[in-house]
């Protein structure tokens, strides 16, 4: 199912990479990807910086104790998910929004991308003030941090958020690798870039590095290319690809390049790095496919099914597994199983053809191939949501009946979208509640290191009377009835959430923490041990 099947048996070096539960097909098919639900990343970057600079002035005027208390409790220091956090320069947390469990936690042993010390990375950026990306709560976080000295003691103040944007991710991977290059040198950096399960891979987005002669020095998708000179390589429309990457790096230092790879539009960010020892310049790049989405994948799978029915299994499976064939389209590849889990075609890694993957597991032990087969056999199709290669993936599969037999045909993509991530998380939570006792599910929803904490996304649960049962990791309001609670504009939020959920579920927005929050809710009828049925309202959300 994954675009790099062979790597799934590895234990990934990053804590955020987890195999997740699959979602019901009708849930995902209702995704709304309108512009209204998009997050303004540039605005969040500006707001993060402005909040930190304002906080530093306050920090210098009052005592450390009063400042930390204000940052935690005074709503003027909140803009949606944005809040001020404070660490000592040695890594001890003094304030972290309303995450009280984080206070006094020492991050001096925590690691950033590539195994660097997270504390050193933050302190380094804090000297002049700047943005830094790192792993936090099972997702990528971007923070603006700045150091400040008070009474002879150094502190670090920061504010960040969890962006989901392919464009932003590609650029940040390159910039993070460039910083890593400056500190650790080319050999270590290029080796890390060439690790297909390493920190410089995010779904379809991977990095590559070249010298000015076109020699491939690192490649995150195909390490076999390392050592090959590709100076004359062109894209699907004859555009001189490597020469253009080098031209941008040499003449501009950085920039974007549009080209077609495997017949699909790809947009790549390019940046020049210079070895401080040899003064030799190199090219770092990473790209994404702006037009690959759920609609694209469904059409792609439909085309594969039509080809299978028209040409027969033998010819179709051969063509599906041809890496330069008719179905080579960007990062997409057709995957086919029989009903017993045997892989019959794989358009990303043909080496898996012939292997039975029914017992294939992710690094958390989920038998997701088995789940694909089960769901497709039951419903005729399956929409699968899981995390892999540092990104949330969605795979679309259909059960196909042909004269040659019954097959399960599908493909996947990586939707870097808060809307998709929110809706798939709620769908996973609904499935968990349907499969397990409520108390067991609530415990999983609340675990800091569990499947249901991804950056700023978490699960909340109410009963139909408005009593809060789950609020992510936060437990201060559990058992409180919030039916009459209102937002900043007087809207009865919990009452409206319940109404939306019991009428089929969907999206709603409200004002809180000086920002607009967008949430998705569903209703679950849960049978209790005494035989009675309790309606539970399950949801998650994010700030626009």
N, C-alpha and C positions, 0 to 999 in steps of 0.2 A: 504494500500500500504506500509506503513512504517513497519519496523520490530517490532515496538512496537506501534501498532495502537491505543491502548487505551490512550496513552499519548498525542496524537496530539491535543486534545482539550485544553490542558494546555497552559498557557502563560509562555513560557520558561524564566528561570532566566538569560539567556545569550543573549546579543543583536545580536549575529551573526546568531541565529537560525531563518531562514526565509523560507517561502514556495515560491518556484520559479516557473516560467513558464515552461511548458513542451517543449521538442524539437521535431522537425520533425524526423521521424524514419530514413529516408535516411541520415540525418546528422550524427547521432550517429553511424549508421552502418559502416560509413567510418572511424571510429577511427583507428589511427595508434599508436600502443603501443610498437613501437620498442625502442631499447636501446638508439638510437640516440637522442630521445627526453627526456630522463630522466635527472633530475637535480641532480648534485653531492652535496648532503647535507653536507658531511664531508668537502668538499672543501670550501663551503660557511661558515661553522662554523670557519674554519681556517682563511679565508679572513676577516670575520667580526672582529675577535679578533685582527688580525694584523693591520687592518685599524684603530681600536680604539687606540691601543697602539701607532701607528704612530701619530694619531691626538692629543693625549695627549702631546707628545713632542712639537708639533707645537703650541698647546694651551698655553703651558708654556713659549714659546719663544716670542710670539707676544701679542698684546693687545686682550682682549676678543672680541672687535668689529672687529678687523682685522681677527681673527680666524674664527668667525662666518661667516663673509663675504666670506672668502676663502672656508669654508666647503660648502657653498651654491653655489658659482659661479665657483670655480676652478675645472675643470674636473679631476684633479689628485686625488680628494677625492671621486670619483665614480668608482665602479666596478659593472656594470650592475645595478641591483636594490639596491645594497648596497651603503649606504651613511652614513655620520656622522650626528647624532642629538645631540643637546646640551640642557640641562635643568639646571636651578638652582636647588639646593638641595631642595628648597621649591616647585618645580614643575612647574615653568614658562618656557615655551619653548623659546629658543633664536635662534635656527636653526633646520631645519628639511628637509634636502635635498632641492628639488625644490617645496615643499609644503609650499608656502608662507602664506597660511591661518592658518597654525599651529603656526606661530610665535606669541608670547605673550599669547598663550592659556595656561591656568592653569589646570594641571591634578591632583591637590591635592585631588580632590574629586572622581577621577576615581577609579574603582574597578578592581582588578585582579581576578584570579581564586579563587572560594570559597568565594568571598566577601571581601578578604583582600584589603588593600589600595595598588593600583598599585604603587604609589610613594614610599611607604615604601618598597615594594617588590624590586623595582629597586634600591633604595638606599642601601638596605641590601646586595644585590648581588654586588653592586658597591664598597663596602668597600675593598674587596680583589680582585675584578674583577671576573666576572663569567657570565654564561649564565642563562637566565631566559625566561620562556614561559608565554605568556599572550594573551588576546584577543585585537585585534586592527583592525579597518576597516573591521569588520564582518568576521574575520578569526583569526587563531592562529599565533602569531608571536614569533620567537625566536631571542633574542638579546644578544650580549655580551655587558656588561656595566661596566664602571669603574669610580669611583669617583676621583676628582682632586680638590685641593685647590689652589686658585690663589688670591693673595692680601687679604688673610683672608676670602675669600668667597668660599663656596663649590659649585661645579658643578658636573653634571653627564653627561658623554659622552657615547654614545652608537651607535651600528650599528646592524641591524638585517634583517631578511628575513622571508618569509612565506613558511615553508617547507610543502610538501605534500608527505608523505610516511607513510604507515601503520606501518612499523617497527619502524621508528623514533617516530611516534605518540604514540605507545604503551609504548615505553621506557620513553618518556617525561611525559606521564600521571602519570606513577608510580613515577618518580623522583619528579614531582611537588607535588604529594600527600604526598610523604615522607617529603618534606620540610614543607608542610602545617601541617603534623602530629607533627613535632618538635615544631612548633610555637603555635599550637592551641589544641593539645592533641588528644587522641584517640576517645573520644565520638563524638566531632564535625566532625572529619575527617571521621570516619566510617559512620556517618549519611549522609554526603555529597556524599561519594562513593556510598551509597545505593540509592541515588536519581536517578531514570532512566532518568530524564531530566536535570540532573545537569552537572557540568563542567568536571566530570571525565568519561564522555561517549562521544565517537566520532564514530558515525556510528555503525558498528559491534563491535567496540572496547569498552570494559567496564572493570571496575576494580573489584577486590574482595580482601578481607582481611581475614586472618586466624591466629589463635594462633598455637603454636607448637604441640598442641594436636589434631589439625584438626577441631576445632570449627570454623564455619563460623561467622565472625564478621561484614562483610559488603559484599554486592553483588549488582553491578550496573544493572544487567539484570533481576535478580529475587530476590527481597528483602525478599520473603517468605523463602528463604534458611537461612537467618540470624538466628542464634541460633541452627542450626543443626550441628551435628558432622559428618563430611564427610571423616574422616581419612582413611576409607577403600574403598573410591570411586576409580574406575578405568576408563580409557578412553575406546574408542570404540574397542581397540585391547587388552584390559586387562592390560594395564600399570597402576601401582599404581600412580594415578595423584596427589592427595593431599600430599602423602608422599614424592613424588619427588619435589614438590614445596617447602616443608618444608626443605628437604635435601639441596637444592641449597641455600636457605636463611641461614640455620644454618652453612653450611660448607664453602660457598663461599661468602656470603654476598649479592651477586647479580649474575644474569646470565640468560640464555635463556633455555627454555624447549620446545621441540617439542612433540606433542601428537595428538591424533585424537579425535575430539569432534563431535558428531552426524555424524560420518563417514567421516569427513573432516579434513585435516591436519590443525592444529592450532599451532601457535608459540607464546609462552608467555614469557614476561620479568618478572623477579622475583627480589624483593629487600627486605632486612631485615630492619626493623625500630625498634628502642628501645625506650620505654617510658622513658623519662628523670626522671620521678618521681618514678616509680615502678621498673625500669630497666628490665621490661619484654619485650621480643622480639616478634615481629609479622611479618607476611608475607604479602607483598603487591604484587599484580600481575595484569597484563593486557595482552591480547593477540589479535592476528589478524589471518585472514585466507589468507595465501599467494597465494593460487591457485584459489580463487574466483574472477572471472573477467566477462566481458561481454559475452565472449564465453561460460563460465561455466553456466551463467544464461540462455542464449538462449537454451543450451542443456537441462538444468534442466526443463525449461518450455516446451520444445518439449517432454520430457519424461512424464511430467504431462498430456499433451494433448493426447498422445498415450494411457496412462492409462485410461483417461476419456472415450475415444472412445471405448476402449476394454472392460471396466468393467461397464460402465453406470454411470450416474450422482450420484445416491445415494451412491454406493460403493466408487466412486472416492472422493466425497466430504468428506466422513467420513475419508478416508485414508489421504487426504491432511491435515485435521485438527488434525491428530494424531501426537502429539509432539514427539513421539518416534517411529513413523511409517516409512514406506519405503521412505518417502520424507523428513525425518529429515536429513538435510545435512548442517552442520556448522550453520551459521546464516541465511541460506535461508529458506523460507517457501512459499508454494503455496498459492496465494490469488485468489479467484474466485468471480466474480460479475455476476448478471443477467444484462440485458440491461437497467434496471431501477435503478441500483446502489445498489441493495440489496446484502449484503455479504453472499455468499453461502458456502464458505470455507476459513479458515485462518490457515495457518500452523505455525504461530508465536503466535497468540492470538485467540484461538477458541471462546472466549467470544464475539467476534464481529459477529459471525455467526448469521444470522437472522435479523441483523440491516441494515436499508437502510442508506447508507453513501453518497448519492448523494449531500447532503448539507454539508458534512464534509469539514471544512476549516482548513488551517494552521493558524499560529498566525498572518499572514498578510492578512487573509481573502480570500485567493485563494481557489476556489472550485475545488480542483485538482482531486477529484474522478469523478466529473462531466466531467472534461477535459479528463480523461482517457477513460471514456465511449464514449464521443464524438469522440475522435481521433480514437479509436479502431473500432467504428461503421463506420466511414468514410473511413479509410484506411485498415481495417482488422488487424491492429496492432498499437501499440503506444509505443514509447520510451519516458519516462517521466524523466525530470531532475528537481531536487528541492533540497533545503537544509533542513536537519533535523538532530537532535541529533548531532549538531556541525560538520556536514560533508555534502558534496555533495552526493546525492543519485541518482542512475539511476534505474528506473523500466522498465521492458520489459513485454508487455502484448500482447496477441493475441485474436482475435475474433474466436470462435470455434462453428461450426454448428454441432450438434449431433442429433440423434433421440429423445433425451430428451429435446432438446431446444438449444438456442444460449446462449453462455456464454463467458465471458471475463476472461482469465486465465493469470496470471503473477507472477512475483517475482521481487525482487530488490537486488541491491548490492551498496556498497559505494566505488567508485574508487578513492583512494587517489592519484591522478595523476595530474600534471600540464597540461598535454596534454588534458585529459578529461575535466578538469575544464575550460580550455580555449575554447575548442570547444563547450561545452554546453553553456557557456556564450554567445558566438557569435550566436549560434542558438536561444537562448532566445531573443537576441537583434533583430535578423532578424524577429522573430515572432511579437515582439512588433512593429516594423516598419510596418509590414504588417497589423496590427490591428488598429494602431493609426495614427493620423496626425504626420508628421515628427517633428514638433516643440515640440509636447507633448512627443514623444519618446526621443528626444535629451535632454529634461529636466530631464527625468528619468535616462538616461545614466550618467548624470553629478551630480546627487545627492550624497553627501557624505554618507548619511544614507540609500541610496536606494538599490535596488536589484542588481545593476550592478557595485558595488565596493566590491570586495572580496580580502582582502589582497593587493597584488601587481597587481591583475588583474583588468582591467577596459576596457571599450569599447572606440574605436576610430572610427570616421566616416569621410570619404572624399567624395566629389562629383567626378564624372568621369573626371573632369578637374584638380583634385589635390588640391582643396581647402579644408582645414581642417575645419570641422563643429563641431566635438566633440573630446575631448581628455581627457576622464575621468573627474576628478575634475578640471583639469588644463584648464584655458581659455585664457592664454596669447597668444596663436598662432591661436585662432579661426579667421576665414576669411582670413588667410594667404594662398597663393597658394604655395605649397611645391613640385610641380611636378618635379622640377629640383634638389631637395635636395638630397644629397648623404650621405652615411655612411662613416665610417673611412677608408674604402678601395676604395672609389669612386663609390660605387654601387648606382644607382638611385632608392632609396628605394620606394618612393611613386609611381613612374612610374611602378615599378615592382609589387607592391601590387595591383594596378589597373588591370594590365595585368592578374595576377593570378586570381583575383576575377571574372572578366568578362568572363574568360575561365572555369568557373565551380567552382572556389574557391579551397582553399587548404592551405598548409603550405609553408612558406619561411623563410629564415634566413638572417640576416645581422649583421654587426658589429657596435656597438654604446656603448658609455660609458665604453670603455675598456673591452667589453664582447660581447658574441654572443646572439642575441635576436631571439627568434623563435615566429612567429606570424601566426595566422590562419585568413583568410579573406573570405568573401562571398559578392556577389553582390545582391542588392535589387532594383528592378524597382519600384519606388514610383510615383504614380499618384498625381499630384498637383491640387490645387483648380481650376486652369485655364484649366485643362484637359490635359496638357502636362505631359510627363513622364520623370523623372529624375533618373538616375542610381546612387545609393549610394553604397559606399564601406565600409563594416562594418567588424571590426576585433578586435582582442585582442591578447596579447602575453605575454611571460615571458622570463627571462634570463636563459640560461643553466648554 
